[in-house]
Amino acid sequence: MDFKVGVGKSDFADLRNSNNYYVDKTEILHELVNDTDNEVTLFTRPRRFGKTLMMSMLENFFDIKKDSRALFEGLEIMKYQRFCDEWMNQYPVLFISFKDIEAENFSGAYDMLKVRLADVCKEYPELLEHESVDEDDKNVFLRLKSQDGTLGDVKNSLKTIMRMMHTIYGKKVILLMDEYDVPLAKASENDTMGNSFYSSMLDTIGGIMGTTLKDNEYLKFAVITGCLRIAKESIFTGTNNFSSYSVLDEDFSEYFGFSECEVAKLLSAAGREEKADIIKEWYDGYVFGNRFLYCPWDVMNYVSALKKRENARPKNYWKNTSHNGILLTFVKRTDFKVKSKFETLLNGGTIVQTISDELTYDTLHSSEDNLWSVILMTGYLTKADAGEEGETVSLKIPNKEIASIFEDTVVAYFKNTIDRGAQNSMMEALWNGDEQTASKVISDLLWKTISYHDYHEDYYHAFLAGAFVGLGYEVESNKEKGLGRPDILLKDDDNRKVIIIEAKKSKKESDMDADCDEAINQIITGKYAEGLYGYKQVHCYGVSFYQKQAKVKKM
């Protein structure tokens, strides 16, 4: 493998200069400028779908301070020669990212915002050196640079900088704003009743947006990225010629994420073509507009691993990049009856929901539809049908990677909130040999938990193991005993008694009794009770499961 795989690289110039593999998305430049007339374009995509690298590529192409022809040599955009002559390195560009503006309270977040603005000012020292720049603007610039700006300075900061750039270069400014909604998302997460964190941050970011995007005579056009489109009346009020493209829209859908053809070319260059099916199973399945796409962050991470180890196993790279709080928030809402929908999704099915791509962070949790919308927009679910249009959308889990996140969060939540009273009733019944009560209580617990893997036998084994957690007993699962491995071995050493359980999945309800007998016979022939010396009581049970029913039979 004679090429580099740059994991986490979001600087286009660095990526190209260091000879890292680049999946060519440069044709968006021509489509964005030549095929539309948007003054403000908002792209909303989940995190880790290449938004920042895309913005860096735009900056390198347009920025008048750069000479980028060598960076773009051999890329798709160069076939539009007249376009490149007209636009490449011909305009002043202001590029700002809000991705790191987060804190536990507004004061901390506002300080981070001032630091970010100061960093931006330091990237444009020439604005202070030019004699024709207004002295008042220079004074504001210096206050921003030293983090001493007033709230008014902050709200007008980008327009002030753009006015100074326009004075120097005599051209309108292209604004690139990356991850614009992170400060609002973090404020919403950390807001508590009465502290006005979210409303204060909305006022600040809304003020910046208003002065920068509305009737700004120094603006050539703006490109903005984020995870969600904040309702226009909330933050983009009065913005003229505004266009937004979410995961539901066909336009520009191919530019964020890798197509199957692009992944095939990458694997061919890497000499790992045989890994195509694994990568598809784990990292494909997203539907943006009418296109099927892979998550680029995951693909590049896995190809990087394959470069080092030919037999590297795929893993979940996504779960470490953003928290899964939105899923837990959802399942904790007792007023939303969503357990059966999560079961359908976990078992590979689809659900149909009304979706909105225009939300506000302070109302995300106000309705079930809003929460499904957020889960879709943030990449935990995707459209099931690329041809679907309208507000009603079929949803599914896109791939094996995201399914594992659902299992880790949703399934774990239901395990951790198991009814302790029911647990105690189950144990009392098992210690007393009460088959009927044990069958009923275990069935009740099944109804309250999430079923997944389509009721495979492994699901029932995991369910049983979880049912005994937190009761103070030593629980072993599938460990060697006698001539085989019992599914569950539970020891009460203080009272010198033990429970052995062998579980079976029944194909139909009428088989449950016979399957219990088969499980008991396996305990006997496998001699699972041998070696348990010193215990006064050894209770052996065969348990059969059919969907959400359990039958318990004592040996």
N, C-alpha and C positions, 0 to 999 in steps of 0.2 A: 504494500500500500504506500504509494509515493506522494500522497497528499495529506494535508492536515485537516482535522475536524475540530473546529473551534467551538467548544461547548461554552455557552454563556456569553459569547462575544456579541455585543450589540453596537459596536462602532464599525461602520461600514468601511472606512478608510483603513483601519487596523486589520480588519478581516481580509481585505483585498491585498494590502501590502505584505501581509505575512503568509500569503499563498494558501489561505484556508479555503476549503470547499464552500462555494456560494451557490445556492439555488436561486437562479436568476428571476427576480421579480421586478426588474427595471421598467417593464412595459407599462406599469401603472403610471409612470411619469407622463407618458403621451396621452393615456386615457384620461388622466386627472385634468390635464391642462387643455388638450386639444378637443376632447369629446364632451366636456362639461363646461359650464360657465358659473361654477359655484364660487361665491365669495367666501363661504365658510363650509368646509367638508368635515364631518365627524364620522370616524370609523370606530365602531364598538365591537370588540372581540374579547374572548377570554384571555387571561394572562398566559404567557408562554406561547403565543402564536405569532411572534415576530414583529410586534408593533414598533418597538423601539429601534430595532435594526432597520425597519422600513423608513422610519423618520430620519435616522442618520443617513440613509441613502439619499433621501430627498434633500437633506441639508447639503451634502457633498455635491449634488448635481447642480443646485441652484445658486449656491453661495458665491457672491461676487469676489470674496476675498480668497477663494481657492482656485487652483488649476487642476481640475479633476479628470481631464480627458484620459489619462493613463489608467485611472481607477475603473473607468467604464469601458475600456477597450475590450472588444470581443463580446460584450453583453448586448441583449436584445435592443436596448434603446438606441444603440448606435446605428441601427438600420434606418432611423429617422434623421437623416443628416441635417436637413433644413431645420427641423425642430431643435436639434442639439445646438446648431449655430445660433439660434434665436434665444435659447433659454439656458444653456449650460454655463454656469458661473457668470450670470448676467444680472442677478438681483441680490440686494442685501437680504440676509436671512436672520431672523431671530428665533432661536431654538431653545425651548425651556421644557424641562420635565418636572412634574409634580409627584413623581413616584415615591420619594422619600419623605414627603411631608406628612408625618404621622406622629402622634403623641397621645398621652392619656388624658390631656385636657387642652382647652383652647389656647391657653398661654404658651404651652410647650409647642403646639402645632404652629402657632403664629410665629414663634421664634424660628422654627424650621423653615417657614416660608420666607422670612427675611434673610436667612442664611442662603437660601436658594437664589433669591433675587440678587444678593451681593455677589454670589459666584457668577451669575450671568453678567453682571456689570464688569467684573474682572476680565471677562472674555472679550470686552470691547473697549480697550484703553484708548483707542484712537478717537472715541467720541468726546473725550476731554481735551484733545489736542487741537482740534479744528477751530479756527477763529470764528467761523460763521455760525457755530452752534450757539444758541441762546444761553446767556449766562444763568438765567433762572433754571433752565433745564439742567445745566451742569451742576448747579447746587443741589437739585433734587437727586441727580445721578450720584453725587458724592455721598449724600445722606443714605441712599439705598446701598451703596457700596460699603459703607461703614455700619450698616444695620441700624441706623438712627432715623430712618424714615418714619413719617407720621402715617396714620391709617390712610389719609388721603394720598400720600406719596405712594403707598403700596397699591392702592386700588388703581391709580393712574400709571403705575410703574411701566408696564409694557408699552402703553401708548407714548409715554415720555421717551423711552429708549427708541421706539420706532420713529418718532419725530426727529430725533437727533440723527439717526441713520439716514433718514430721507434728506436731511439738510446736507450731509456729507456726500452722499452718492447721487443725489438728484433723481432717485427712483423710489417707487413705492416698495414696501417691505413685505416679504413672504414670512408669515408667522407659522411656526411649527410648535404645537403644544402637546406633549406626550403625557399620558396617564392623568388627564385633567381631573378625574373624579376621585382619585385616591384620597385627598384630604377630606372629602365629603364622606366617603365610605368609612374611613377610620373615625371620623367624628361621630358618625351614626353608631358605630360599634361601641364607642366608649362613652356615649352620652348617657347620662342618668337623669332621672326626673328632677327638673329644676335647675340644672347647671348650664343650660343653653349652649352647650358645646356646638351642636349641629347648627343651630340657627346663626350663631356668630360666624362659623366657618362658611356657611352658605352666603351670608352677607358679604364676607370678604372675597370669596372666589367669584360670587356673582358680580361684585363691583369691578373686579379685574376684567371679567368677561364683558361686562357692559361697556366699559370705556374703550376696550381693545377692539371689540367686534362690531359695535353699533356705530354707524356713521363715522368711521375712522378714515379720514382722507389719506392716511399714510399706509393703508393696508392694500397690498396687491391681492392676496388671498391668504386664507388660513386653512391649515390641516390640523385636526385635533383627534387624538385617540383616547380611548377609555374602555372600561368594561361595560358600563351602562350609559344609556342616553338619559340624562336628567331632563325631566319635562321642560319644554321650552319656556313655559311661563314662569318656571322656577329659577332658571339661570341664564337662558338665552333670549330673554325678553327683548323684542325690538331688533334682533339680529336679522339683517336683510340677506336674501339669497342664501338661505341656510339649507343644507342637505345632509341627511344622516343615513348611514348604511350599517345595518346590524347583521347578525347571523341569519336573519330571515330574508335579507335582500339579495337578489341575483347580481346586481351591479357590483363590481369590484370583488366578487366573492372568491376568486381564484388567487388573490394576492396575499392572503393571510392563511398559512398552512401549506402543506406539501400535497400535491396530487400523487396518484399512484404511479404515473409516468415519471414524475420527478424523483420519487423514492427508488424506482427501478434503476434510474440512471445513477443515483448515488450509490446504490448497492453494487452496480456493475463496476463503477470506478473503484469501489472498495474491495472488489473481488469476493463479495459475500452475497451473491445472488440467491443462494440457497436459504437465506434467512427471510425472504420476502413474506412467506406465510406467517411466520412468527411475528414480524413487525406489523403486519396487517391485523392480526388477531389482537395485539396489545395496544396499538397506537393509532389505528385507522378509525373510521366510523363516524367522524364529524360531518354534518351536512350544513354548509353555509350557502344560503340561496339555493341553487340547484346543483351544487358541486359537492363531491365527496372528498374529504381531506384528512390528512394525518396531522397530528400535533408535532410541529417541527422541533420543539424542545426535547421531546421524548426520542424522536428518531435520531437526532444528532447525538444525544447522550448514549443511546444504545449502539449506534455505529462507532462511536468513540471507544466504547467497551469492546466491541468486536475487533477493532483495530489492534487492541492489546491482547485479546484472548478470543480465538476463533470460536470457542464454544461458550462464550459468555451468555448467561441466562438473562432474559428480559426481566425488568423489575419496574416498580412504580417510582418514576422520577417526578411525577406530578404532585404527589401528596406533600412533598417537602417544600413546595413553592408557594403554597397558600393554605391557610387553615380551612377546616371543614365545618366551621361554626354554623354556616347557613343550613347545613343538613340537620345538625342537632337542634337548631332553633325550630326547624320544621316539625320534626318528630315529637318534640316536647310540647307542641301546642295541642292540648287536649281538646280544644274546640274544633280542630281540623281532623276529620276522620280519614287519615291518609295511609293507614297501615296496609290496607289491602292493595293500594296503588304501589307502595314501595315493594310489596311482595311480587306484584306483577312485573315491575321493572327488574328486580333482582333475579327473576326467573326467565329473563330474556324477552319479556312481553312489552307491549306498548300501551300507553294511556293517552287519552285525548283531553286536552285542556285549552282554555281560553288564555291567550298569551298577549301581553302588551310589551312593546319595546321602548316605551316612554314612561319612566317611573321617577319617583323621588325617593331618596334614601330614608327619609323620615316616615314614609308610608309603605315601605317594603313588606312589613309584617302585618299590614292591616287587612289583608285578605289572602285566601288560599291561592287565588289566581296570580297575585303579585309574587308570592313565593315561588310558584312554579316558573314564573317568568324569569326571576333572578337565577334560579338553578339552571335554566336553559342558557341565559346570556353569559353566565360564568363558566359554562363548559361541562357541568356535571351531567347534563342531558343534551340530547341533540334531536333534531327532527328525524322522524322515522321514514318520511317520504319526501324526496327531493322535489317532487312536483307539486307539493301542497302549497296553497296560498290562502291568505285570510287570517283571521284572528284565532280560529280554532285549529290546533296543531296536534298531530300525533307525536308523542315523545318516547324516547328509549334511552337506555344507557349505551354510550357509543362503543365501548370496547372493554377488554378484560382489565385494563389498568384502572379505569373509573369504577368498574364493578367492584374491584377490591377495596376502593375507598368507601363505597356504599357499605360493603360488608364490615369494614373496620369501624365505621361510625354508626350507621343505622342499626345493624345487627347487634353491635356491642352495647348500644344504648338500651335496647330491649332486654339484653341479658343482665345488664347492670341494674335495671329497675324491676327485676323480678319480684313478685309478691312474696314478701318474707313470711307472711301468715300461711300462704299456700305451701311454701317450702316446708314449714314446720309440720303442717298437716300431712304432707307427702312422707316425711321421715317417720312420723308417728305410725302411719299406716304400714310402711315397709318394715319397721322394727316389730310391729305386731302381727305381721303376716296378713293384713287386711287387703286382699287383692282388689276388691270392688272400690274401696275408697282411694287406693293408690291409682287405679285406672282413671277414676274421675278427676282427681287432682292433677295428674300429669296431662290429661286431655285439656283441662282448663288452662294450664300453663301454656300449652301449645297454641291455644287460641289467642293468647295475649302476646305472644312473641312474633317475630318476623320469620317466615319460612323462606328459604332460598335454596338454590341448587335443585329446584323442582322436586323437593322431598327425596333427594338421594339418601342412601343409607348413612353416608358421612354426616349429613345434616342432622339426623336423629342422634347419632353418636355425640356430636358437638352440643346438641340441645341437652342431652342427659348430663353430660359433664358440667355444663353451665348451671343446671338445675341444682347441683349440690355445692356450688361455690358459696363461700361465706358462712358456712354452717359450723365450722370448727372441726371438720373431719379431715382425715387424710384421704385424698381421692386420687386414684391411679386410673389411667385410661390406656387400654391396649398395651399393658406391660406383660412380660412373660410370667405365666403361672402354670404349673403342671405341664401339660403337653401343648398348650396354646396360649392365646391372649384374650382374657375376658375384656369386654367392652368397658365395664366400670367395676372397679374394686374400691369399696369405701370402708375405711377402718375407724372404729371408735375404740382407741387403745385404752382409754380410761375405764371403760366398761367391758373391755375384752370381747367385743362383738364386731362382726363384719358383714357386709352385704356384697354379693356378687351379682352382676346384671349382664346378661347377654341380650342384645337387641336385634330385631329383624324388621325389615321393611316389607310389608305385605303388598301384593299386587292388587288385591281386592279385599273388601271388608270381610267377606266370608272366609278368607284365609287366615284371619288373625289368630284364631284359637289354635289352629294347626301350627302356625309359625311360632307361637309361644312354646308349644311342645318341642319343636325343632330346636329352639334356643336352649331349652332346659336340657335336651339330650346332648347338645354340644358342651354344656357345662359338665355333664357327667362323663362323657367320653374323653373330653379334654382334661379331666381331672383338675379343674380349676381350683378346687377347694384344698388340694393337697399342699402341704407345706405351711398351712396356716395354723401352726401349733400354738397352743396356749390360749386360743380364743374359745370362750364358752359358747358363743352362738355364731353360727354361720348361716346366713339367710341367702338362698339362691333364687333368682328370679329370671324368667324369660319374659321379655317385653316385646310386643309387636306393635308396629305403627302403620296406620293407613291414613294418609293425608294428615288431618289434625285430630285424629283419634288414637288413643293408646289403650292397649289391653295388657294387664299385668297378671302373671301366673306364677305361683310359688312352687318350687320343686318339692 
